[in-house]
Amino acid sequence: MASGIFSKIGSFFKTAGKDLVNLVKNIITVFTKVKDLFSEVNNLVASVKGEIDGWKNFKEDIRLKSRVVNLETAFRKTRDLVEGIPKSYHAVLDLFSQIKSALARDVAEEEGAALLAVETAGLSEVAVALQIIYQVLSFVESVVSDLQTILDEAKGLRLEVEKLDTVFLSQDNKRKTLKLDNGKSIRIRVGKLHASA
């Protein structure tokens, strides 16, 4: 009889210990999700501020006379730009479908399922709360990711209209001044065409 009681107590502590370990793992997972989400939201806010400034200071800067066209690069960059448009379109659709499914979700049914999953008394409410928090954080993370995709494509389109970089080679190479033997000086671009001289 005493061994039966000890085995029940041992079984209880074993189950409670497993549930407690799982609860601690869930807490760590939620805090990790919060940390990652905070970083992604900060990045999104910085991108939004940068795009607002970009559109406020929009200035067409194509410089047709001093730029060179490379057809292979132009085709590749244009293809990449055009392929980004469906990505942002699908991100918008995904965003709306996630919001629609979040509004239609039956939270009470999910709480009941979570309560049945946890057997230890007292920890069930915490487990349900963690599960709901994790679901909300996952939803917010997905929305932030979709908004970042849309914003990145809008930035690419703005830069294309502003500088027409998909058609022309980049003008971002540094310049260097060289002295010639006859005393005059010339400016060259440092990059793939010239050695660092």
C-alpha positions as CSV (number, residue, x, y, z in Angstrom):
1,M,0.0,0.0,0.0
2,A,2.8,2.4,0.9
3,S,4.6,1.6,-2.4
4,G,1.4,2.5,-4.3
5,I,1.3,5.9,-2.7
6,F,5.0,6.5,-3.4
7,S,4.5,5.5,-7.0
8,K,1.6,7.9,-7.4
9,I,3.5,10.7,-5.7
10,G,6.5,9.9,-7.9
11,S,4.3,9.8,-11.0
12,F,2.8,13.1,-10.0
13,F,6.2,14.8,-9.5
14,K,7.4,13.3,-12.8
15,T,4.4,14.7,-14.7
16,A,4.6,18.0,-12.9
17,G,8.4,18.2,-13.6
18,K,7.9,17.5,-17.3
19,D,5.1,20.1,-17.5
20,L,7.2,22.6,-15.6
21,V,10.2,22.0,-18.0
22,N,7.8,22.5,-21.0
23,L,6.4,25.6,-19.4
24,V,9.9,27.1,-18.9
25,K,10.8,26.2,-22.6
26,N,7.6,27.9,-23.7
27,I,8.4,31.0,-21.7
28,I,11.9,31.2,-23.2
29,T,10.4,30.7,-26.7
30,V,7.9,33.6,-26.1
31,F,10.7,35.9,-24.8
32,T,12.8,35.0,-27.8
33,K,9.9,35.8,-30.2
34,V,9.4,39.1,-28.4
35,K,13.1,40.0,-28.8
36,D,13.1,39.1,-32.5
37,L,9.8,40.9,-33.1
38,F,11.1,44.0,-31.4
39,S,14.1,44.0,-33.7
40,E,12.0,43.5,-36.8
41,V,9.6,46.3,-35.8
42,N,12.5,48.7,-35.2
43,N,13.8,47.8,-38.7
44,L,10.4,48.4,-40.2
45,V,10.0,51.8,-38.4
46,A,13.5,52.8,-39.6
47,S,12.6,51.7,-43.2
48,V,9.3,53.7,-43.0
49,K,11.1,56.8,-41.8
50,G,13.7,56.4,-44.5
51,E,11.1,56.0,-47.2
52,I,9.2,59.1,-46.0
53,D,12.4,61.1,-46.1
54,G,13.2,59.5,-49.5
55,W,9.8,60.7,-51.0
56,K,10.1,64.1,-49.3
57,N,13.5,64.6,-50.8
58,F,12.7,63.0,-54.1
59,K,14.9,64.3,-56.9
60,E,15.2,62.9,-60.4
61,D,18.9,62.4,-60.9
62,I,19.3,60.3,-64.0
63,R,22.4,62.1,-65.6
64,L,22.0,60.7,-69.1
65,K,25.2,62.3,-70.6
66,S,27.7,60.8,-68.2
67,R,26.3,57.3,-67.8
68,V,27.0,54.0,-69.5
69,V,24.5,51.3,-70.5
70,N,25.4,47.7,-70.0
71,L,22.6,45.6,-71.6
72,E,23.2,42.4,-69.6
73,T,23.2,44.2,-66.3
74,A,20.1,46.3,-67.4
75,F,18.2,43.1,-68.3
76,R,19.1,41.4,-65.0
77,K,18.3,44.4,-62.9
78,T,15.0,45.1,-64.7
79,R,14.0,41.4,-64.3
80,D,14.8,41.6,-60.6
81,L,12.7,44.8,-60.3
82,V,9.8,43.3,-62.2
83,E,9.9,40.1,-60.2
84,G,9.7,42.1,-56.9
85,I,6.3,43.5,-57.9
86,P,4.4,40.1,-57.6
87,K,6.2,39.5,-54.2
88,S,4.8,42.7,-52.8
89,Y,1.4,41.9,-54.3
90,H,1.4,38.5,-52.7
91,A,2.5,40.1,-49.4
92,V,-0.5,42.4,-49.6
93,L,-2.8,39.5,-50.2
94,D,-1.2,37.5,-47.4
95,L,-1.6,40.5,-45.1
96,F,-5.3,40.7,-45.8
97,S,-5.9,37.0,-45.5
98,Q,-4.1,36.9,-42.1
99,I,-6.1,39.7,-40.8
100,K,-9.3,38.1,-42.0
101,S,-8.4,34.7,-40.5
102,A,-7.4,36.4,-37.2
103,L,-10.8,38.1,-37.0
104,A,-12.6,34.8,-37.7
105,R,-10.6,32.6,-35.3
106,D,-12.5,31.0,-32.4
107,V,-10.3,31.8,-29.4
108,A,-12.5,30.0,-26.9
109,E,-12.1,26.7,-28.7
110,E,-8.3,27.1,-28.9
111,E,-8.2,27.8,-25.1
112,G,-10.2,24.6,-24.4
113,A,-7.8,22.6,-26.5
114,A,-4.8,24.1,-24.7
115,L,-6.4,23.3,-21.3
116,L,-6.8,19.7,-22.3
117,A,-3.2,19.5,-23.4
118,V,-1.8,20.5,-20.0
119,E,-2.5,18.1,-17.1
120,T,-0.9,19.7,-14.1
121,A,-3.3,21.8,-12.1
122,G,-2.3,25.5,-11.7
123,L,0.0,25.6,-14.8
124,S,-2.8,25.3,-17.3
125,E,-3.8,28.9,-17.2
126,V,-0.2,30.0,-17.7
127,A,0.3,27.6,-20.6
128,V,-2.9,28.8,-22.3
129,A,-1.8,32.4,-21.8
130,L,1.6,31.7,-23.2
131,Q,0.1,29.9,-26.2
132,I,-2.2,32.8,-26.9
133,I,0.7,35.3,-26.5
134,Y,2.8,33.2,-28.9
135,Q,0.0,33.1,-31.5
136,V,-0.5,36.9,-31.3
137,L,3.3,37.4,-31.6
138,S,3.5,35.1,-34.6
139,F,0.6,37.0,-36.3
140,V,2.3,40.4,-35.6
141,E,5.6,39.0,-36.9
142,S,4.0,37.8,-40.1
143,V,2.3,41.2,-40.6
144,V,5.6,43.1,-40.0
145,S,7.4,40.8,-42.5
146,D,4.7,41.4,-45.1
147,L,4.9,45.2,-44.5
148,Q,8.7,45.1,-44.8
149,T,8.4,43.3,-48.2
150,I,6.0,45.8,-49.5
151,L,8.1,48.7,-48.3
152,D,11.3,47.2,-49.8
153,E,9.6,46.9,-53.2
154,A,8.3,50.5,-52.9
155,K,11.8,51.7,-52.1
156,G,13.2,49.8,-55.2
157,L,10.6,51.4,-57.4
158,R,11.3,54.9,-56.0
159,L,15.1,54.5,-56.5
160,E,14.5,53.3,-60.0
161,V,12.4,56.3,-60.9
162,E,14.8,58.6,-59.1
163,K,18.1,57.3,-60.7
164,L,17.2,54.8,-63.4
165,D,19.9,52.4,-62.0
166,T,18.5,49.3,-63.7
167,V,19.5,50.6,-67.1
168,F,22.8,52.4,-66.4
169,L,26.0,51.2,-64.6
170,S,26.5,52.3,-61.1
171,Q,28.2,55.7,-60.6
172,D,29.2,54.9,-57.0
173,N,32.9,54.1,-57.5
174,K,35.3,56.4,-55.7
175,R,37.4,58.9,-57.7
176,K,41.1,59.3,-57.5
177,T,43.3,62.1,-58.8
178,L,46.5,61.1,-60.6
179,K,49.3,63.4,-61.6
180,L,50.6,63.0,-65.1
181,D,54.2,63.3,-66.2
182,N,53.5,66.7,-67.9
183,G,52.2,68.2,-64.6
184,K,48.5,68.0,-65.4
185,S,46.1,65.8,-63.3
186,I,43.3,63.6,-64.2
187,R,40.5,62.0,-62.2
188,I,39.8,58.3,-62.6
189,R,37.2,56.0,-61.1
190,V,38.7,53.4,-58.7
191,G,37.0,50.1,-59.3
192,K,37.0,47.1,-61.7
193,L,38.1,49.1,-64.7
194,H,41.2,50.6,-63.1
195,A,43.7,49.4,-60.5
196,S,43.8,51.2,-57.2
197,A,46.8,53.1,-58.7
